[in-house]
Amino acid sequence: MEDLLNRITSNPDIAFGKPVIRNTRMPVVFLMEHLAAGDSHEDILRAFPFLEKEDILASLQYATQLLERNAIPLKINLPAS
């Protein structure tokens, strides 16, 4: 799975240095927004034919690893007694 991360690159001259899909200017966050909005992998690949399924998987893996390192504190909702 580590090989998937080779598909994610960062260059200060592209997308303000945000992580992008290799050889494109497609930011990882853009793919995450599409997935969060309910777009399927197939929807994304149809809309952006230059992408490959592995690009989406790499973006998900990148986001997962980022969250593992930088957890965002959430409010804990305890059940009412």
C-alpha positions, 0 to 999 in steps of 0.5 A, spaced: 500 500 500 505 504 501 506 505 493 500 508 493 503 514 496 508 515 490 502 518 487 501 524 491 506 529 490 507 536 493 511 542 489 510 549 492 509 552 485 503 547 484 496 548 488 500 553 493 504 546 495 498 542 497 498 535 496 496 533 489 495 527 484 502 526 481 503 529 474 496 533 475 494 539 478 488 536 482 489 537 489 487 531 494 482 535 498 478 536 491 477 528 491 476 528 498 470 533 497 467 529 492 467 523 496 464 527 502 459 529 497 457 522 495 460 522 489 462 514 487 469 512 485 466 511 478 463 518 478 469 521 479 473 517 474 468 519 469 468 526 470 476 526 470 478 521 465 485 523 467 485 520 474 485 512 475 482 508 481 489 508 484 489 515 485 483 515 489 485 510 493 492 514 494 488 520 496 484 516 501 490 513 504 494 519 504 488 522 508 488 517 513 495 517 515 494 525 516 488 524 520 492 518 524 498 524 525 493 530 527 487 528 530 482 533 531 479 533 538 471 532 537 466 533 543 464 527 546 456 526 546 455 521 552 448 518 552 443 521 557 442 518 564 
